[in-house]
């Protein structure tokens, strides 16, 4: 067999395979159009922007930064931003699916022969691949996290945060590349057909406007069916809400005492709350704490998973305990739980929270004794703070230098 | 397609700025990612690639197949309300897979995933189906009115 024959044979085989792979031109629906992609994409971009900004807020709230202190007011700020984070992410799922559906033919476009054009297209395809991969990852992992399902071995918080930057970066690059096209498409009527592929033919069963409205409808339904976890008015219709507002003392629980392995220690007669400052140490039983001046505040429990609920907390002002050991203001405090393990066993409470008049070591919830699953004998309850940092089963409060 | 548009100078400037910012944000994210270690990179990389494969090789083709079946069943073209109903039902179902399976449920925490989610899904599917049927009936009636009157029932 000569070289030419081999070459012809290889070309024949490659040509045969390539001809079987669908081409961009094989997609004939007028609905899979750039006009649809631009409109759905606009709202997808807005929801991604909301997710990114609120995600930064959540990261900031969880990573104490001495140069840029997280505020203690408004009391419900974190409840709002994290609720928006999960709602916007949920709303994005139908939008992303319709957007990907509309641009699916582009996946099969044949590469250009010209080397320069090929290079440009390859770069663009890489940026799109990064954007699509990061988008699917962020939505899938975020929604799983809100339902406390972790079928993976990566670190959720760190990875979700890093990929948030990658997703928003790839989105910005995508917008930059497509900006003239987007402007043109959004400025003309959706049904007009500018920028359509030549292969589009026939009358679609649904108008493009109808398809876009269908995507918005699906997005709205997804929100209404889940947002009851954080919007009390939607509880009855949120059939897919991860919480229904019920739980011990009228408040849902994130981690039970049994799961945290604290039952015996929390119920033990030997339980003491130790407050430590610079060589001074005081130990309090739960009865001692009950003897102190009690304060009652309405504070939301707002979890990183996006669910939240408002509750009335009664207990000792943390500042009163710090005063008892003579701790000056402006000091960060370390709060330690009875939990034997876990990354939130001990948390840093920045000074602005420690000194805040609303910050409590709560002993009661909604007029009842604090339930074991809510952190009995006592738990931290500070304004505008992620739920995961509202340490339960507190056993030690240490003033840092 | 883009070749037909010549961007004006301000648009070119905005593109350059947005693109550069995007690139910087992406690189910062990549640096954060590398900071989490090789094992984390492999574990998350599997999910990153898996998500794209799930969409491009499963969800995309399945949607095409479902559309083909719908076209075959309706003989001519699939009515608009059926398509919209499909979008709502399909995408919302995908968005709630984690709660439908109650995969994150804990026996000692009844306040987590407390609802009958499969029952809720059946109600949701039933309502969607009802809405589709109502829309079809209304569409048919207005099309009939259109035949008698001057206007057309087609939107």
Boltz contact constraints between the chains, C-beta under 6 A:
constraints:
  - contact:
      token1: [A, 90]
      token2: [B, 95]
      max_distance: 6.0
  - contact:
      token1: [A, 93]
      token2: [B, 95]
      max_distance: 6.0
  - contact:
      token1: [A, 94]
      token2: [B, 91]
      max_distance: 6.0
  - contact:
      token1: [A, 97]
      token2: [B, 91]
      max_distance: 6.0
  - contact:
      token1: [A, 104]
      token2: [B, 60]
      max_distance: 6.0
  - contact:
      token1: [A, 132]
      token2: [B, 52]
      max_distance: 6.0
  - contact:
      token1: [A, 133]
      token2: [B, 48]
      max_distance: 6.0
  - contact:
      token1: [A, 133]
      token2: [B, 52]
      max_distance: 6.0
  - contact:
      token1: [A, 136]
      token2: [B, 51]
      max_distance: 6.0
  - contact:
      token1: [A, 137]
      token2: [B, 47]
      max_distance: 6.0
  - contact:
      token1: [A, 137]
      token2: [B, 48]
      max_distance: 6.0
  - contact:
      token1: [A, 137]
      token2: [B, 51]
      max_distance: 6.0
  - contact:
      token1: [A, 143]
      token2: [B, 98]
      max_distance: 6.0
  - contact:
      token1: [A, 144]
      token2: [B, 98]
      max_distance: 6.0
  - contact:
      token1: [A, 147]
      token2: [B, 98]
      max_distance: 6.0
  - contact:
      token1: [A, 147]
      token2: [B, 99]
      max_distance: 6.0
  - contact:
      token1: [A, 147]
      token2: [B, 104]
      max_distance: 6.0
  - contact:
      token1: [A, 148]
      token2: [B, 104]
      max_distance: 6.0
  - contact:
      token1: [A, 149]
      token2: [B, 98]
      max_distance: 6.0
  - contact:
      token1: [A, 149]
      token2: [B, 103]
      max_distance: 6.0
  - contact:
      token1: [A, 149]
      token2: [B, 104]
      max_distance: 6.0
  - contact:
      token1: [A, 153]
      token2: [B, 43]
      max_distance: 6.0
  - contact:
      token1: [A, 154]
      token2: [B, 40]
      max_distance: 6.0
  - contact:
      token1: [A, 154]
      token2: [B, 43]
      max_distance: 6.0
  - contact:
      token1: [A, 154]
      token2: [B, 44]
      max_distance: 6.0
  - contact:
      token1: [A, 155]
      token2: [B, 40]
      max_distance: 6.0
  - contact:
      token1: [A, 158]
      token2: [B, 36]
      max_distance: 6.0
  - contact:
      token1: [A, 159]
      token2: [B, 44]
      max_distance: 6.0
  - contact:
      token1: [A, 162]
      token2: [B, 29]
      max_distance: 6.0
  - contact:
      token1: [A, 162]
      token2: [B, 32]
      max_distance: 6.0
  - contact:
      token1: [A, 162]
      token2: [B, 33]
      max_distance: 6.0
  - contact:
      token1: [A, 165]
      token2: [B, 25]
      max_distance: 6.0
  - contact:
      token1: [A, 165]
      token2: [B, 28]
      max_distance: 6.0
  - contact:
      token1: [A, 165]
      token2: [B, 29]
      max_distance: 6.0
  - contact:
      token1: [A, 166]
      token2: [B, 26]
      max_distance: 6.0
  - contact:
      token1: [A, 166]
      token2: [B, 29]
      max_distance: 6.0
  - contact:
      token1: [A, 168]
      token2: [B, 25]
      max_distance: 6.0
  - contact:
      token1: [A, 169]
      token2: [B, 22]
      max_distance: 6.0
  - contact:
      token1: [A, 169]
      token2: [B, 25]
      max_distance: 6.0
  - contact:
      token1: [A, 169]
      token2: [B, 26]
      max_distance: 6.0
  - contact:
      token1: [A, 169]
      token2: [B, 29]
      max_distance: 6.0
  - contact:
      token1: [A, 170]
      token2: [B, 26]
      max_distance: 6.0
  - contact:
      token1: [A, 172]
      token2: [B, 18]
      max_distance: 6.0
  - contact:
      token1: [A, 172]
      token2: [B, 21]
      max_distance: 6.0
  - contact:
      token1: [A, 172]
      token2: [B, 22]
      max_distance: 6.0
  - contact:
      token1: [A, 173]
      token2: [B, 19]
      max_distance: 6.0
  - contact:
      token1: [A, 173]
      token2: [B, 22]
      max_distance: 6.0
  - contact:
      token1: [A, 175]
      token2: [B, 18]
      max_distance: 6.0
  - contact:
      token1: [A, 176]
      token2: [B, 15]
      max_distance: 6.0
  - contact:
      token1: [A, 176]
      token2: [B, 18]
      max_distance: 6.0
  - contact:
      token1: [A, 176]
      token2: [B, 19]
      max_distance: 6.0
  - contact:
      token1: [A, 179]
      token2: [B, 15]
      max_distance: 6.0
  - contact:
      token1: [A, 180]
      token2: [B, 5]
      max_distance: 6.0
  - contact:
      token1: [A, 180]
      token2: [B, 7]
      max_distance: 6.0
  - contact:
      token1: [A, 181]
      token2: [B, 2]
      max_distance: 6.0
  - contact:
      token1: [A, 184]
      token2: [B, 5]
      max_distance: 6.0
  - contact:
      token1: [A, 195]
      token2: [B, 1]
      max_distance: 6.0
  - contact:
      token1: [A, 205]
      token2: [B, 77]
      max_distance: 6.0
  - contact:
      token1: [A, 205]
      token2: [B, 78]
      max_distance: 6.0
  - contact:
      token1: [A, 205]
      token2: [B, 80]
      max_distance: 6.0
  - contact:
      token1: [A, 206]
      token2: [B, 80]
      max_distance: 6.0
  - contact:
      token1: [A, 206]
      token2: [B, 83]
      max_distance: 6.0
  - contact:
      token1: [A, 210]
      token2: [B, 80]
      max_distance: 6.0
  - contact:
      token1: [A, 214]
      token2: [B, 84]
      max_distance: 6.0
  - contact:
      token1: [A, 214]
      token2: [B, 87]
      max_distance: 6.0
  - contact:
      token1: [A, 217]
      token2: [B, 88]
      max_distance: 6.0
  - contact:
      token1: [A, 218]
      token2: [B, 87]
      max_distance: 6.0
  - contact:
      token1: [A, 218]
      token2: [B, 88]
      max_distance: 6.0
  - contact:
      token1: [A, 218]
      token2: [B, 91]
      max_distance: 6.0
  - contact:
      token1: [A, 221]
      token2: [B, 88]
      max_distance: 6.0
  - contact:
      token1: [A, 221]
      token2: [B, 92]
      max_distance: 6.0
  - contact:
      token1: [A, 222]
      token2: [B, 92]
      max_distance: 6.0
  - contact:
      token1: [A, 222]
      token2: [B, 95]
      max_distance: 6.0
  - contact:
      token1: [A, 239]
      token2: [B, 120]
      max_distance: 6.0
  - contact:
      token1: [A, 240]
      token2: [B, 96]
      max_distance: 6.0
  - contact:
      token1: [A, 240]
      token2: [B, 99]
      max_distance: 6.0
  - contact:
      token1: [A, 242]
      token2: [B, 113]
      max_distance: 6.0
  - contact:
      token1: [A, 244]
      token2: [B, 114]
      max_distance: 6.0
  - contact:
      token1: [A, 247]
      token2: [B, 111]
      max_distance: 6.0
  - contact:
      token1: [A, 252]
      token2: [B, 111]
      max_distance: 6.0
  - contact:
      token1: [A, 253]
      token2: [B, 109]
      max_distance: 6.0
  - contact:
      token1: [A, 253]
      token2: [B, 111]
      max_distance: 6.0
  - contact:
      token1: [A, 256]
      token2: [B, 108]
      max_distance: 6.0
  - contact:
      token1: [A, 256]
      token2: [B, 109]
      max_distance: 6.0
  - contact:
      token1: [A, 258]
      token2: [B, 108]
      max_distance: 6.0
  - contact:
      token1: [A, 259]
      token2: [B, 108]
      max_distance: 6.0
